[in-house]
Amino acid sequence: MRLYDAPLLSLLSTAAASTLHRPVAPSHSHAPARLWATHYNGNVYSLSLSGSELAITDTQKTCGNMPSWLTFDAESKTLYCSDEDGTTDPSTHGSLSAYAVSHDGKLKQVAKTETVGGGVYSAIFEAGAGDKYLAIAHYEGAAVSTYRLPLTNNATSKQAFHFKLTHQGATPQQDTPHPHSIFLDPTGSFLVSPDLGADLLRIYSIDPSSGTLHTCPSVNVTFGSGPRHGVFWTDGTSNSSTSAGPGSTTHQRQVAAVGETQLYIVNEIGGTLMVFDVSYARDGCLDLSVRQTVVPYGKHNATMPKGATPAEIRLLGEQVYVSVRSDGGFAGNDSVVTLDRAPSDGTVSVRGRSPALGKVPRTMAVNRAGDLVAIGNQASATVAIVRRNRETGDLGGEDCGSAGRRAWEGGFC
C-alpha cells in the first residue's frame, strides 16, 4: 500500500494486517483490523484490513506540518500524534494532538496543544489511582516533556527537561542532544530515553503518586554510537517472555526487582545492537551493565553495509527484529534482520534477513496474535505487511512474494 507525495514516517497497528505482495488467507474474524500512519505531507491515514484487502479508509490533513509518532490508548480509544516541526529555537514549536477513534478507525480531533519542537516518539505511563500521562522525546528540540491525560486544548506540559551537550559529539549528527525515543521499563516505574546526540541513555523514575519524573543517573554508551530505540525483556511480569512497547500501560508496578530483566538498544550511528543487564538499585534507579555489543546484520563478525543504519527494534518471544535502512539488500528494497535471543544469558545472534518490501523501514508494529508485522517504509512511502511464523519467529514464508526464496538468504522469504 503506497502513500503518495512524501515519506512515511510513523506507523501504529492495533491488530492484524495483510501482506503487500500476495494476500494472506482470509481472517476468521469479521471485524476489520485498524492501522494508522503519518506522512510528511501533513496527512494522517486510517487503514483497514478486511479479509486480505488492506485499504486507506480516511485521510486527514492534521497533526501539524510534520506528523510524526503515534501512540494509541486502547482503554480510552484515543490516538495521540506528535508534530515533529520545530527545533531548540524557542520561537519554533511542535504540537501534540489527540483524536477520538471511532468504530471504523476514523479520527476526530478532540484536543491540540503546542509543544517543544521535534517530537518523534511518545509513551503513556500511569501514576496514582489510574492517572495517565504522556512522555515525549523531542529530537530537534533536545528535550523530554510530559503531559497529563486526557489532553485538553492548549494544555501546558507537566514537565520539560532541556538538554545541552557536555562535550563535542563524534559526528556532525551529534551537534546537540537528540532524544530519539522514550519507553517504559517492565514495571512501569521508569522511563528510558536513548539520546542519539549525547550518546546517553537518560533514565527517569516515576513518582507513583503524582506522575512526576525524577532524573536518575544517565548511562553512557560507546562514543559515537548514537542510541536510537530500545526494548525491554523480562521474566518477572508474566508467565511468558514479553517486552514493554510504546505506550504500554499493562505492566503491574512493583517496588522490588522483577526478576531477570534486560534492555536491547539499537545504535543508529555505530550500527550496533547493545544488550544490557538491568538491576533495580536500592537508590530507586536502574543499574545497567553491558553484556554484549553486536552488529545486527550478517553472521560471523559482519559489518553494517556502507550508508545503512539500524532503525527500529521489536522483541517477541525469543526473537529480536531490527529494521535496517538503506542497505538495499533485496533488489533495492531494504531489510529486516531477525536475531535469536539465547535464554541462558540474553545475548543475541543473527539468524537471517528478510525484505522490508520497501525503502528506509523506519517503523514496525506487530499484531496482537503475533503472526503479522506491519513495516512503515519512509522513502518508498509504503505500508508493507509480512507474515510471522509464531512457532519459529521467521518473517515471510512461502506466500510472501513472487520473487522466490532464491533471492533471499537463510530460508527467509
DAPE-V547781 format. One record per residue. N is the residue number from 1. RES is the residue in three letters. PSI is psi in radians with two decimals (NA if undefined). OMEGA is omega in whole degrees, 0 to 359 (999 if undefined). Layout:
n->N res->RES psi->PSI omega->OMEGA
n->N res->RES psi->PSI omega->OMEGA
//
This chain:
n->1 res->MET psi->2.17 omega->184
n->2 res->ARG psi->2.39 omega->173
n->3 res->LEU psi->2.14 omega->194
n->4 res->TYR psi->2.80 omega->165
n->5 res->ASP psi->-0.38 omega->181
n->6 res->ALA psi->2.91 omega->185
n->7 res->PRO psi->2.47 omega->169
n->8 res->LEU psi->2.38 omega->180
n->9 res->LEU psi->-0.90 omega->190
n->10 res->SER psi->2.64 omega->185
n->11 res->LEU psi->2.42 omega->175
n->12 res->LEU psi->2.34 omega->181
n->13 res->SER psi->2.43 omega->176
n->14 res->THR psi->-0.17 omega->181
n->15 res->ALA psi->-2.66 omega->188
n->16 res->ALA psi->2.95 omega->174
n->17 res->ALA psi->-3.05 omega->191
n->18 res->SER psi->2.78 omega->178
n->19 res->THR psi->2.58 omega->185
n->20 res->LEU psi->-0.65 omega->190
n->21 res->HIS psi->-0.41 omega->176
n->22 res->ARG psi->2.34 omega->184
n->23 res->PRO psi->2.53 omega->172
n->24 res->VAL psi->2.99 omega->178
n->25 res->ALA psi->2.48 omega->181
n->26 res->PRO psi->2.50 omega->179
n->27 res->SER psi->2.59 omega->176
n->28 res->HIS psi->-0.29 omega->179
n->29 res->SER psi->2.42 omega->179
n->30 res->HIS psi->-0.30 omega->181
n->31 res->ALA psi->2.22 omega->179
n->32 res->PRO psi->2.64 omega->174
n->33 res->ALA psi->2.63 omega->183
n->34 res->ARG psi->2.41 omega->171
n->35 res->LEU psi->2.76 omega->173
n->36 res->TRP psi->2.57 omega->180
n->37 res->ALA psi->2.51 omega->175
n->38 res->THR psi->2.88 omega->189
n->39 res->HIS psi->2.45 omega->179
n->40 res->TYR psi->-0.07 omega->174
n->41 res->ASN psi->0.06 omega->178
n->42 res->GLY psi->0.16 omega->182
n->43 res->ASN psi->2.62 omega->167
n->44 res->VAL psi->2.22 omega->186
n->45 res->TYR psi->2.41 omega->168
n->46 res->SER psi->2.29 omega->180
n->47 res->LEU psi->2.69 omega->182
n->48 res->SER psi->2.41 omega->171
n->49 res->LEU psi->2.10 omega->175
n->50 res->SER psi->2.02 omega->187
n->51 res->GLY psi->-2.01 omega->178
n->52 res->SER psi->0.22 omega->183
n->53 res->GLU psi->2.10 omega->175
n->54 res->LEU psi->2.18 omega->187
n->55 res->ALA psi->2.62 omega->171
n->56 res->ILE psi->2.14 omega->182
n->57 res->THR psi->-0.29 omega->180
n->58 res->ASP psi->2.50 omega->177
n->59 res->THR psi->2.23 omega->180
n->60 res->GLN psi->2.36 omega->171
n->61 res->LYS psi->1.78 omega->189
n->62 res->THR psi->3.11 omega->177
n->63 res->CYS psi->0.70 omega->172
n->64 res->GLY psi->-2.86 omega->184
n->65 res->ASN psi->-0.50 omega->184
n->66 res->MET psi->1.32 omega->179
n->67 res->PRO psi->2.33 omega->190
n->68 res->SER psi->-2.01 omega->188
n->69 res->TRP psi->2.53 omega->177
n->70 res->LEU psi->2.32 omega->174
n->71 res->THR psi->2.26 omega->186
n->72 res->PHE psi->2.24 omega->173
n->73 res->ASP psi->1.77 omega->185
n->74 res->ALA psi->-0.57 omega->182
n->75 res->GLU psi->-0.78 omega->181
n->76 res->SER psi->-0.04 omega->184
n->77 res->LYS psi->0.87 omega->180
n->78 res->THR psi->2.34 omega->177
n->79 res->LEU psi->2.27 omega->179
n->80 res->TYR psi->2.32 omega->182
n->81 res->CYS psi->2.23 omega->176
n->82 res->SER psi->2.39 omega->175
n->83 res->ASP psi->2.15 omega->185
n->84 res->GLU psi->-0.04 omega->181
n->85 res->ASP psi->2.68 omega->176
n->86 res->GLY psi->2.83 omega->182
n->87 res->THR psi->-2.80 omega->175
n->88 res->THR psi->-0.25 omega->177
n->89 res->ASP psi->2.08 omega->184
n->90 res->PRO psi->-0.23 omega->177
n->91 res->SER psi->-0.15 omega->178
n->92 res->THR psi->2.85 omega->180
n->93 res->HIS psi->2.84 omega->170
n->94 res->GLY psi->-2.77 omega->178
n->95 res->SER psi->2.82 omega->173
n->96 res->LEU psi->2.22 omega->180
n->97 res->SER psi->2.56 omega->177
n->98 res->ALA psi->2.42 omega->183
n->99 res->TYR psi->2.32 omega->169
n->100 res->ALA psi->2.35 omega->182
n->101 res->VAL psi->2.15 omega->180
n->102 res->SER psi->3.04 omega->183
n->103 res->HIS psi->-0.43 omega->180
n->104 res->ASP psi->0.17 omega->177
n->105 res->GLY psi->-0.07 omega->179
n->106 res->LYS psi->2.69 omega->187
n->107 res->LEU psi->2.46 omega->173
n->108 res->LYS psi->2.07 omega->182
n->109 res->GLN psi->2.28 omega->180
n->110 res->VAL psi->-0.26 omega->179
n->111 res->ALA psi->2.68 omega->177
n->112 res->LYS psi->2.50 omega->177
n->113 res->THR psi->2.71 omega->174
n->114 res->GLU psi->2.59 omega->178
n->115 res->THR psi->3.05 omega->165
n->116 res->VAL psi->2.59 omega->182
n->117 res->GLY psi->2.78 omega->168
n->118 res->GLY psi->0.53 omega->179
n->119 res->GLY psi->2.12 omega->184
n->120 res->VAL psi->-0.06 omega->184
n->121 res->TYR psi->2.56 omega->177
n->122 res->SER psi->2.80 omega->180
n->123 res->ALA psi->2.46 omega->177
n->124 res->ILE psi->2.40 omega->172
n->125 res->PHE psi->2.87 omega->185
n->126 res->GLU psi->2.73 omega->174
n->127 res->ALA psi->2.93 omega->178
n->128 res->GLY psi->-2.55 omega->181
n->129 res->ALA psi->1.09 omega->179
n->130 res->GLY psi->0.24 omega->176
n->131 res->ASP psi->2.45 omega->183
n->132 res->LYS psi->2.61 omega->179
n->133 res->TYR psi->2.76 omega->177
n->134 res->LEU psi->2.20 omega->174
n->135 res->ALA psi->2.40 omega->183
n->136 res->ILE psi->2.34 omega->171
n->137 res->ALA psi->2.22 omega->183
n->138 res->HIS psi->1.80 omega->185
n->139 res->TYR psi->-1.08 omega->180
n->140 res->GLU psi->-0.36 omega->179
n->141 res->GLY psi->-0.13 omega->179
n->142 res->ALA psi->0.91 omega->186
n->143 res->ALA psi->2.88 omega->168
n->144 res->VAL psi->2.33 omega->180
n->145 res->SER psi->2.84 omega->177
n->146 res->THR psi->2.63 omega->178
n->147 res->TYR psi->2.48 omega->175
n->148 res->ARG psi->2.47 omega->178
n->149 res->LEU psi->2.65 omega->1
n->150 res->PRO psi->2.57 omega->181
n->151 res->LEU psi->2.47 omega->174
n->152 res->THR psi->2.80 omega->180
n->153 res->ASN psi->2.33 omega->176
n->154 res->ASN psi->0.50 omega->178
n->155 res->ALA psi->2.57 omega->174
n->156 res->THR psi->2.73 omega->181
n->157 res->SER psi->2.58 omega->173
n->158 res->LYS psi->-0.75 omega->177
n->159 res->GLN psi->2.70 omega->173
n->160 res->ALA psi->2.15 omega->179
n->161 res->PHE psi->2.10 omega->180
n->162 res->HIS psi->2.41 omega->188
n->163 res->PHE psi->2.67 omega->172
n->164 res->LYS psi->2.62 omega->179
n->165 res->LEU psi->2.46 omega->175
n->166 res->THR psi->-0.21 omega->176
n->167 res->HIS psi->2.81 omega->181
n->168 res->GLN psi->2.44 omega->180
n->169 res->GLY psi->2.97 omega->184
n->170 res->ALA psi->-0.44 omega->184
n->171 res->THR psi->2.83 omega->177
n->172 res->PRO psi->-0.48 omega->178
n->173 res->GLN psi->-0.32 omega->180
n->174 res->GLN psi->0.80 omega->181
n->175 res->ASP psi->-0.29 omega->181
n->176 res->THR psi->2.84 omega->174
n->177 res->PRO psi->2.45 omega->180
n->178 res->HIS psi->1.37 omega->174
n->179 res->PRO psi->2.15 omega->187
n->180 res->HIS psi->-0.31 omega->178
n->181 res->SER psi->2.98 omega->175
n->182 res->ILE psi->2.36 omega->186
n->183 res->PHE psi->2.77 omega->183
n->184 res->LEU psi->2.63 omega->167
n->185 res->ASP psi->2.99 omega->184
n->186 res->PRO psi->-0.36 omega->179
n->187 res->THR psi->-0.19 omega->185
n->188 res->GLY psi->0.23 omega->184
n->189 res->SER psi->-0.18 omega->183
n->190 res->PHE psi->2.65 omega->171
n->191 res->LEU psi->2.43 omega->177
n->192 res->VAL psi->2.33 omega->179
n->193 res->SER psi->1.81 omega->175
n->194 res->PRO psi->2.22 omega->180
n->195 res->ASP psi->1.81 omega->182
n->196 res->LEU psi->-0.64 omega->184
n->197 res->GLY psi->-0.56 omega->186
n->198 res->ALA psi->-0.03 omega->183
n->199 res->ASP psi->0.85 omega->181
n->200 res->LEU psi->2.65 omega->163
n->201 res->LEU psi->1.87 omega->180
n->202 res->ARG psi->2.31 omega->187
n->203 res->ILE psi->2.40 omega->180
n->204 res->TYR psi->2.35 omega->170
n->205 res->SER psi->2.54 omega->183
n->206 res->ILE psi->2.14 omega->175
n->207 res->ASP psi->2.11 omega->188
n->208 res->PRO psi->-0.29 omega->181
n->209 res->SER psi->-0.65 omega->187
n->210 res->SER psi->-0.26 omega->184
n->211 res->GLY psi->0.10 omega->177
n->212 res->THR psi->2.40 omega->177
n->213 res->LEU psi->2.38 omega->175
n->214 res->HIS psi->2.34 omega->184
n->215 res->THR psi->2.21 omega->172
n->216 res->CYS psi->2.88 omega->176
n->217 res->PRO psi->2.33 omega->177
n->218 res->SER psi->2.77 omega->179
n->219 res->VAL psi->2.22 omega->177
n->220 res->ASN psi->2.42 omega->169
n->221 res->VAL psi->2.98 omega->184
n->222 res->THR psi->2.34 omega->182
n->223 res->PHE psi->2.25 omega->179
n->224 res->GLY psi->0.14 omega->181
n->225 res->SER psi->-0.75 omega->181
n->226 res->GLY psi->1.15 omega->181
n->227 res->PRO psi->2.43 omega->189
n->228 res->ARG psi->-1.20 omega->183
n->229 res->HIS psi->2.86 omega->180
n->230 res->GLY psi->2.98 omega->179
n->231 res->VAL psi->2.49 omega->177
n->232 res->PHE psi->2.68 omega->167
n->233 res->TRP psi->2.48 omega->175
n->234 res->THR psi->2.70 omega->174
n->235 res->ASP psi->0.13 omega->190
n->236 res->GLY psi->0.03 omega->184
n->237 res->THR psi->-0.16 omega->180
n->238 res->SER psi->3.11 omega->180
n->239 res->ASN psi->-0.18 omega->180
n->240 res->SER psi->2.73 omega->179
n->241 res->SER psi->2.41 omega->181
n->242 res->THR psi->3.07 omega->179
n->243 res->SER psi->2.61 omega->178
n->244 res->ALA psi->1.94 omega->184
n->245 res->GLY psi->3.13 omega->181
n->246 res->PRO psi->2.26 omega->176
n->247 res->GLY psi->0.09 omega->184
n->248 res->SER psi->2.32 omega->176
n->249 res->THR psi->0.36 omega->189
n->250 res->THR psi->-0.18 omega->185
n->251 res->HIS psi->2.39 omega->179
n->252 res->GLN psi->2.19 omega->178
n->253 res->ARG psi->2.36 omega->180
n->254 res->GLN psi->2.53 omega->178
n->255 res->VAL psi->-0.76 omega->181
n->256 res->ALA psi->2.94 omega->176
n->257 res->ALA psi->2.64 omega->188
n->258 res->VAL psi->0.34 omega->184
n->259 res->GLY psi->-2.88 omega->181
n->260 res->GLU psi->2.24 omega->181
n->261 res->THR psi->2.41 omega->178
n->262 res->GLN psi->2.73 omega->182
n->263 res->LEU psi->2.33 omega->180
n->264 res->TYR psi->2.14 omega->184
n->265 res->ILE psi->2.31 omega->172
n->266 res->VAL psi->2.36 omega->181
n->267 res->ASN psi->2.02 omega->185
n->268 res->GLU psi->-0.84 omega->186
n->269 res->ILE psi->-0.77 omega->181
n->270 res->GLY psi->-0.29 omega->179
n->271 res->GLY psi->0.59 omega->184
n->272 res->THR psi->2.93 omega->171
n->273 res->LEU psi->2.29 omega->180
n->274 res->MET psi->2.41 omega->176
n->275 res->VAL psi->2.21 omega->180
n->276 res->PHE psi->2.39 omega->166
n->277 res->ASP psi->2.38 omega->185
n->278 res->VAL psi->2.32 omega->172
n->279 res->SER psi->2.66 omega->182
n->280 res->TYR psi->1.89 omega->190
n->281 res->ALA psi->2.76 omega->179
n->282 res->ARG psi->-0.38 omega->180
n->283 res->ASP psi->0.06 omega->176
n->284 res->GLY psi->0.28 omega->178
n->285 res->CYS psi->-3.08 omega->178
n->286 res->LEU psi->2.44 omega->170
n->287 res->ASP psi->2.27 omega->179
n->288 res->LEU psi->2.33 omega->175
n->289 res->SER psi->2.38 omega->184
n->290 res->VAL psi->2.23 omega->175
n->291 res->ARG psi->-0.60 omega->186
n->292 res->GLN psi->2.55 omega->168
n->293 res->THR psi->2.21 omega->186
n->294 res->VAL psi->2.65 omega->174
n->295 res->VAL psi->2.04 omega->183
n->296 res->PRO psi->1.23 omega->180
n->297 res->TYR psi->-1.47 omega->181
n->298 res->GLY psi->-2.99 omega->181
n->299 res->LYS psi->2.87 omega->172
n->300 res->HIS psi->1.11 omega->174
n->301 res->ASN psi->0.70 omega->179
n->302 res->ALA psi->2.82 omega->174
n->303 res->THR psi->2.72 omega->176
n->304 res->MET psi->2.35 omega->179
n->305 res->PRO psi->2.64 omega->181
n->306 res->LYS psi->2.26 omega->179
n->307 res->GLY psi->-0.15 omega->180
n->308 res->ALA psi->2.56 omega->180
n->309 res->THR psi->2.42 omega->171
n->310 res->PRO psi->2.53 omega->185
n->311 res->ALA psi->-1.26 omega->184
n->312 res->GLU psi->2.69 omega->177
n->313 res->ILE psi->2.38 omega->175
n->314 res->ARG psi->2.60 omega->179
n->315 res->LEU psi->2.28 omega->179
n->316 res->LEU psi->2.09 omega->185
n->317 res->GLY psi->-2.18 omega->178
n->318 res->GLU psi->0.40 omega->176
n->319 res->GLN psi->2.42 omega->174
n->320 res->VAL psi->2.32 omega->181
n->321 res->TYR psi->2.27 omega->180
n->322 res->VAL psi->2.17 omega->174
n->323 res->SER psi->2.47 omega->181
n->324 res->VAL psi->2.11 omega->182
n->325 res->ARG psi->2.42 omega->168
n->326 res->SER psi->0.53 omega->172
n->327 res->ASP psi->-0.30 omega->179
n->328 res->GLY psi->0.62 omega->190
n->329 res->GLY psi->-0.24 omega->183
n->330 res->PHE psi->1.50 omega->179
n->331 res->ALA psi->0.75 omega->179
n->332 res->GLY psi->-0.40 omega->175
n->333 res->ASN psi->2.71 omega->182
n->334 res->ASP psi->-3.02 omega->193
n->335 res->SER psi->2.73 omega->163
n->336 res->VAL psi->2.21 omega->183
n->337 res->VAL psi->2.32 omega->174
n->338 res->THR psi->2.24 omega->177
n->339 res->LEU psi->2.50 omega->177
n->340 res->ASP psi->2.31 omega->177
n->341 res->ARG psi->2.25 omega->179
n->342 res->ALA psi->2.06 omega->181
n->343 res->PRO psi->-0.44 omega->184
n->344 res->SER psi->-0.67 omega->184
n->345 res->ASP psi->-0.02 omega->176
n->346 res->GLY psi->-0.03 omega->177
n->347 res->THR psi->2.82 omega->184
n->348 res->VAL psi->2.69 omega->175
n->349 res->SER psi->2.55 omega->183
n->350 res->VAL psi->2.22 omega->174
n->351 res->ARG psi->-0.77 omega->181
n->352 res->GLY psi->3.14 omega->180
n->353 res->ARG psi->2.67 omega->174
n->354 res->SER psi->2.77 omega->184
n->355 res->PRO psi->2.46 omega->174
n->356 res->ALA psi->-0.13 omega->181
n->357 res->LEU psi->0.64 omega->178
n->358 res->GLY psi->-3.09 omega->183
n->359 res->LYS psi->2.43 omega->180
n->360 res->VAL psi->1.19 omega->178
n->361 res->PRO psi->1.77 omega->188
n->362 res->ARG psi->-0.52 omega->183
n->363 res->THR psi->2.73 omega->175
n->364 res->MET psi->2.58 omega->175
n->365 res->ALA psi->2.40 omega->181
n->366 res->VAL psi->2.41 omega->179
n->367 res->ASN psi->2.95 omega->185
n->368 res->ARG psi->-0.65 omega->182
n->369 res->ALA psi->-0.31 omega->180
n->370 res->GLY psi->0.30 omega->182
n->371 res->ASP psi->0.03 omega->177
n->372 res->LEU psi->2.49 omega->180
n->373 res->VAL psi->2.17 omega->175
n->374 res->ALA psi->2.36 omega->183
n->375 res->ILE psi->2.19 omega->176
n->376 res->GLY psi->1.92 omega->182
n->377 res->ASN psi->1.96 omega->189
n->378 res->GLN psi->-0.95 omega->188
n->379 res->ALA psi->-0.58 omega->178
n->380 res->SER psi->-0.07 omega->178
n->381 res->ALA psi->0.89 omega->182
n->382 res->THR psi->2.67 omega->166
n->383 res->VAL psi->2.07 omega->178
n->384 res->ALA psi->2.53 omega->181
n->385 res->ILE psi->2.24 omega->183
n->386 res->VAL psi->2.71 omega->177
n->387 res->ARG psi->2.63 omega->169
n->388 res->ARG psi->2.20 omega->176
n->389 res->ASN psi->2.02 omega->185
n->390 res->ARG psi->-0.38 omega->179
n->391 res->GLU psi->-0.73 omega->183
n->392 res->THR psi->-0.40 omega->185
n->393 res->GLY psi->-0.02 omega->180
n->394 res->ASP psi->2.49 omega->172
n->395 res->LEU psi->2.47 omega->180
n->396 res->GLY psi->-2.43 omega->182
n->397 res->GLY psi->-3.10 omega->187
n->398 res->GLU psi->-0.38 omega->184
n->399 res->ASP psi->0.26 omega->191
n->400 res->CYS psi->-0.04 omega->178
n->401 res->GLY psi->2.75 omega->185
n->402 res->SER psi->-0.14 omega->182
n->403 res->ALA psi->-0.40 omega->175
n->404 res->GLY psi->2.84 omega->184
n->405 res->ARG psi->-0.49 omega->187
n->406 res->ARG psi->-0.40 omega->180
n->407 res->ALA psi->-0.19 omega->188
n->408 res->TRP psi->2.57 omega->187
n->409 res->GLU psi->2.89 omega->169
n->410 res->GLY psi->0.27 omega->182
n->411 res->GLY psi->0.12 omega->179
n->412 res->PHE psi->2.79 omega->180
n->413 res->CYS psi->NA omega->999
//
